[in-house]
Amino acid sequence: MPATRTVRRRRRTVAAVAALPLLAVVLGACGYGSESEKDEKAAPAAKGEKTGGLDEVKIGYFANITHATALVGLQEGLIQKELGGTRIKPQVFNAGPSEIEALNAGAIDIGWIGPSPSINGFTKSKGQNLRIISGSASGGVSLVVNPEKIKSLDDLKGKRIATPQLGNTQDVALLNYLSEKGLKVDTNTGKGDVTVIRQDNKQIPASFESGSLDGAWVPEPTASKLVAGGGSVLLDEKKLWKDGKFVITNVIVSQKFLKEHPDVVEAVLRGSVKTNAWINENPDEAKAAANAKLKADSGAALPPEVIDPAWKNVDITDDPLASTLSVSSEHAVKAGLLEDPLLDGIYDLSLLNKVLKADGGPVIDDAGLGAE
């Protein structure tokens, strides 16, 4: 459903907090994302004419159910099919700040990513590094706790709660929530009334099981992994948002790549839109495809007790829910992660709307934050 709330356009002087690092996940040869041989062997072949004559397009995403569009689109070849002979080079990230750094370095061209890193990256570059070109998912984030240590939201003081990375979307959401509860936390150190631990999504379940964490504000499937390990959902983030909708995953592109290869970007968006439609029309088959891609990326598929609830908790959409991005920026300001975030021009939905119009779909609103 298109976002309807018009947001005041803002073009302000940027002053991002210097202490917010964009941390690289040094895993692959590029130094930013994980590129496994399994991905290369499992990837559908690039066939036919190259789109715009380009040999390859570098695409980043997370091995999360909140990135189902990328998981399914890559696994089923729906995005590759639209690109013809232009090969997809996939890279897997743990959290948004790392992916933004890769985008800035040219290590990826297009990426699936959360709203907070998008805002931070756009702001720090004074609006020069990226554009949000589509939505992908809403919801799929929960605060999961050890029920023996935390029985209600009033029991958070003095506890240790994890998020995937400093400044990522879940980190901002947790810091904002704690602030609204009157609990003080130093943004950079994570110390305060609640201790916020920044830890890789892959490590959080083991830390939770060992007792070194009392809870975690995390996306799917990590949330469902914690529940399967004895945790309890204390808060579904959907309950904090109007109509239960908030952007959790966008599609972004390097402005340089968008300018130089708009036909490739359009092809990826066609693949994304077709993937989203297929996911919503074939939820069980899509769930299996996503799990197959997770297995290819990590070496292990998710068991039913994890994949089933995780899949149900995420809503797949082409709409970037632009008005909720503005609210996320306000949360980042309150958390001390940004000062005067730049939002004006962060969206360019022209190619998405072109693709949707060709399919007889509705035009999607950018909430007044589109590039001119």
N, C-alpha and C positions, 0 to 999 in steps of 0.2 A: 504494500500500500504506500503510495507516495507520501512523503512527509509534507505536512501542511503548514506548520508554524514558520512564519517568516522571521528570520533572524537579522538583526541590525548589522549591516555591513561595517566591518572594521578594518582600518588599515593603520596600524600603530607602529611606533618604534619598538623594535624587538629587543628584549633583554632577558634572554634565557639564563637560568641559574647555572653558573659556571661549574657547580659541583655535580651536575647531572651528566655523567659520562655516557657516551654511546659505546657500549662494551662489545667487542668483537668476540664471536665464538670461534676460536681457532681450531677448526676441525678438518677442513678440506684443503686442497692445494691452493685454493684462492685465499685462504685465511679467514673466510667469513662463514660460509655455510657448509653443511655436510653433503658431499656428493658421492654416493656409494656406487660401486660397480653394479650392485644389484639393480639400482635405478636404471643404469645404462642398458643392461641386458633385458630388463622387463619393459622398458619404454616402447610403445608402438612405433613402428618405423615411420620415418618421414618419407612420404611418397608424393610424386607429382611435381608440379612447378613450384619453385620457391616463391613465397610471398614477397613481393618487392625485390626479388633477387637476393634476399638475405639468407645467409647460411644457417644461422641459429638465433634463437631468442632465449635469454637467460631468465628463468622464472624462479622466484623464491616463495616459500610457504612454510608452515609449521606442520609437524606431525600431530596435529590436534583435530578432533572432530569439528571444532569451530572453523576449520579450514576444509570442510567437506567438499566444497566446490573444486578446489585444487586437487584434493585426493582422488575424487571420483573422475574428474575431467581428465587427469593424467592417466589414471589406471585404465579407463575405458577408451582412451584415445580420442575423446570428443573434442578436446582442444587441439591436439595434433592434427586431426582431420581438417580443421579449418585453416591450418597453416600450410598444408600441402607438403612441399619439400623442405620447408624451413624447420630445422630440427629444434626441439625443445631441450634446453640444458637445465635440468631442475637442481635446486639447492634447498636443503632443509635447514631451518633455523629453530632456535629454542624460544626466542622472544624478539619483540619488535625493534628495540634499539639496535640490536646487532644487524637486523635486516636493513634498517635505514642506513647504517654505515656502509653496508655492502652496496646499496643503491647509489650512495654518494660516490663510492669508489669505482662504479661501473662494473662491479662484480655480478650484479643482476640488473635487468632492464625493467621487469614488471614483477610485482609481488602481492601476495595476500598478506594482510597485516592488520593490526588493531588500530583504533582511533588515536590513542594517546601518542604512540610513536609517530604517527602521521602528522599530528599537530606539532609535536616537538621538532620533527625534522623540517617541516615547512617553515616554522617560525625561526629556527636557528639559521636557515639559509636565506632568510628575508624573502621567502616566497619563490625561490629560484630552483629548488631541487626536485620537486615532485608534484603530481596532481593525483587526486582521488578520482578514479574514472568509473567506479561501480561499487555497489554493495555486494555482499556475499552471504553474511550470516548475522543473526540476532540471537541474543541470549547465550545459554550454555556456560554460565559461570556461577559458581556456588562457593559459599563459605562452609567448609566441612571441618568438623571438630571431633576431638576425642570426647565422647559423651560422659566419660567418667571424670573428666577435668572441667568441662564446660557444658553446663546444662541449659543456659539461657544467654541471650545477648548481653545481659548484665554481668556475666562472669568473665568477660574478656580481659579485664584489667589484670596485669601481671603475667599474662600468658604470652606464648611464643607462636606467632602466626606467620606462615610463609606466603610469599608471592614469587612469581617466576623470575623477575629481574627489576632492579631499580628503574623506575620511570616507565615500566610497561603498563598496559591498560589495566590489568588487575591490581598492580601496585598503586596506581592512582585511585582506583575505586576503593581499595581498602583504606588508604590514608584519608580519603574524603569521608568515608563512613565513620572511621574512628574519631575524626575531628567533630563530626556532627553529634557523636555520642559524648563529646566533652573529654575525650581521651587524647592526651598530647603525646606526639611521637616526633623525634627529630628525623626529618625526611631523609637526610643523607646517611646517617648511622643506623637508623631503624630503632634506636633506643628511646625508651620513654615509658609511659603507662602500659603500653603493649610493646613487646619487642617484635619488630617486623624483620623476618629473615628472608633475604633474597636468595633463592635457590633454584637450580635447573628443575624444570617440570619432571624430568626423568628421575631425579634424586629425591623428590619430595615424598613419594610413597614409602620409601625405605626409611627416611628420617622420621616420618609419622609413625611407622610401625615400631621403630626403636624407642620412641618416646621423647626424642629430642625436639619434636614439634607438638604443639597442642592443637594446631589447626592450620588450614591453608585456604586462601582465597584464590581459586584456580579455575581454569577452563576445562572443558571436556576434551579428552577422557580422564584427565587426572582426578577430577572431582569424583567421578564414579569409581576410579581405582581406590580412592581413600575410603569410600563407602563400603566397597567390597572387602576392604581390609579392617572393617570394624568402626569406621567413622560414621558420623551422623550429619546430615545437611542442616545446618543451623539457619542459613539464609540463602535463598535463591535470589540472585541479583535482579531477576525480572520484577520482583516485588517492589523494588526501589524506583521503577520507571513507569511513566504513564503508559497505560495499555500493555504493560509488560514487554515493550519493545525498546531495544537499544542496540546500537551498532556494536558488534564485537569483531567483525572482520570486514575490511574494505579491500578493494583492488586499487593499487597505486602503480604509477609508471614514472620513470624518469622523464622530466620535461624535455631533455635533449632527445631521448629516444622517441617520445611522442611526436616531436617536431620532425625528426628525420625519417620515422617509419610509421606514419599513421595507419597505413594499410595493415601492418603487422599487428598493431594494437587493436584495430577493429576486428581482425581475425581472432585474436585471443578473446575479445569480448563476445564475439559470436559463439565461440566455444564455451565460454562461461555461462552465457544465457541458456544455451542448449543443455548444458550440464545441470543447471539449476532446475530447469523444467523437467528433465529426466529424473532427477533426485526426488522431486515432489510428486511425480507421477508413479515412480517405482521405488518406494522407500526401502523395501526389503532388499531388492537387488542392489540399490545404491549403497545401503549399509554394508553389504557383503563386499562391494567393490572398494569402499573406503577402508575396510578392514584388510583387504588384500594389499592395498597400497601401504598401509601402516606396517604390515608384515614385511613388505619389500624394503621399506625404509629403515625399520628397526630390528628386523629378524624375528619378530614374534607378533602374531595376531592377538587381538584383544578377546578375552573369554566372553561368553554371552552375558555374564553378570555385570560386565563393564560396558561392552559395546551397546547393549540394548537400552539401558537407561540414559547413557550418554547421547545416543542418537535421538532419542525422544526429546531431549532437553534443548536441542538446537533448531532454530528456524532458519531455513534457507531462503534468501531473497536477493533480487537484483537491486533493490532499493538501498542506497547507502544510509538512509535514515538520517539525513543531514542535520536536522534540528537537534538530534541527540549528540552529534559531534560537538556542537556548540556548548552543550551542557558539560560534556567531558572536559572541554577546555577550561571551563569555570572551575571544575574540580581540580585540575592540574594547578591552577593559580592558587586556590585555597591550600593545596598541599605544599606550596612553595617550590614547585618544579618549573613554573614558568611565570614570567611577568609580561603582561600585555601580549598574549598569544595572537599571532597573525592568522586570521581565518579567511579574509577576503581573497578570493581567487584560488582557494585550495581545491575546488572541484572543477572538473571539466567533464560533464556528462553528455556532451554532444555526440560522441561516437556510440555510447550506450543507448541513447535515445534513438539514434539512427537505426541501430540493430533492433531495438524493441519495436519501433514503428514499422520496420520491414516485416516483422512477425505479427503485426496487428495489435501490439501491446500498448499500454499507456505511457505517456511521457512522465519521467520521474523528476521531481523537484529538487533543486540544490539548496533550498532554504535561503536564497539570496547570497550564496557564497561562491558563485561560479566565476570562472575566469572570463574576462571580457574579450 
